[in-house]
Amino acid sequence: MRKRLWLILAVGVIALAFGVVGMMDRLRFGLLHVGYGTPIPWALWVVFYIYFIGLSAGAFLISSLVYVFGFKQYEAIGRIAVFTALVSLITALLFIWVDLGHMERFTEVFTRPGFHSPLAWIVWLYTAYFFLLVAEAWFLMRRSFARGARQGGLKGGLYRILALGTQEGTPADEARDMRIVRVLGSIGVPLAIAFHGGTGTVFAVTIARAYWYSGLFPLLFLVSALASGGALLTAVAAFIIPNGYQRHRELVISLGRLLLILLLVEVLMEVAEFLVSLYGTAPAHTAPIQEQLFGPNWWIFWMLGLIGAVGLPMLVLVTAGRRSGLAVGLVALLSAICFIGIRWNIVLPGFALPELPGLEYALVEPHLNYLARYTPTIMEWQVSAFAIGIALILFAVGYHLLPLEKEPSTETWQRQEVSR
């Protein structure tokens, strides 16, 4: 395992160890020790849920540029993008699972579905998306599994299992696999748009919360997903692929240009949302915006969102990022991390005002009321660290064991041309 993967693994193990106590608390005491409740029912775990589900959708949609639309310049990250989408999906579902009041009842969406519920629909879409990702990843790598099965050790044994009897095959066989991948990717594109747009719809149909009640919200979710997923894949291409920003300089810079476009669209959508809300004087629209700009957590908007996620990355991408793969990788990593701030400001400002005047005085809970601002408890941070630790460990171990760095250009496209 390379040094950077060891670093990711070490951070993941530390996060997991820190979070074990919080996860045990969650399993034993439920939601007793969280900092949210009736006045604010969605909090930190929902923030991380929409963050990771956005990373998954964004990474998959960018992989479709390779396998569906034939953008050959991104071939080197095709498999990595599909794998990243799978790890991010698992992490997102873990976050929303721990947010359930009764974690054991998650199966009821399948056994007792409510067909009128957007939540039910997106869970079914998540399930279909998960199996599609697994199938696409397998068809992408199964010939590599067959070739690697000849080696000894852990990898050889793992590849023999994962190959499922697949033979090394001929260029024609690999070309046929890629046609299957293209079909799966073509199905996955509307599926990814549907489930992430559906996640935005869960917010957008909440009529009692004017901040979310907008037709723009599902589109904003999609744009943010593409931008954050693009930032993450750019950072992976720069720093996880061996000598990435040197050996694949053109790829990293090309991803940087794509990221710049996505960030510009993100800014355009945010500006439109802010201007429309601030133009009116209805508190239900203006209070959430003012909460972001000038509230106690103002730094999340100004420092994480405006500067870290979009401002500084865009500045670097139009200057040093035009020629330096290292600069592109650094600001992409910064943007991917700071997008958590943008996701926070999607969720929490929506609760800036109570649904009814005076409700803040009538409804009081021991640890939270409308007059106090929500602050995540140590238990919430521990559970979050636990889930993120699992994500980092899955990524590091999976990246080390799986043939994710095989060049698709030599294994697929060129052989497909030969078969024709």
Order of alpha helices (4+ residues) and beta strands (2+ residues): alpha-alpha-alpha-alpha-alpha-alpha-alpha-alpha-alpha-alpha-alpha-alpha-alpha-alpha-beta-beta-alpha-alpha
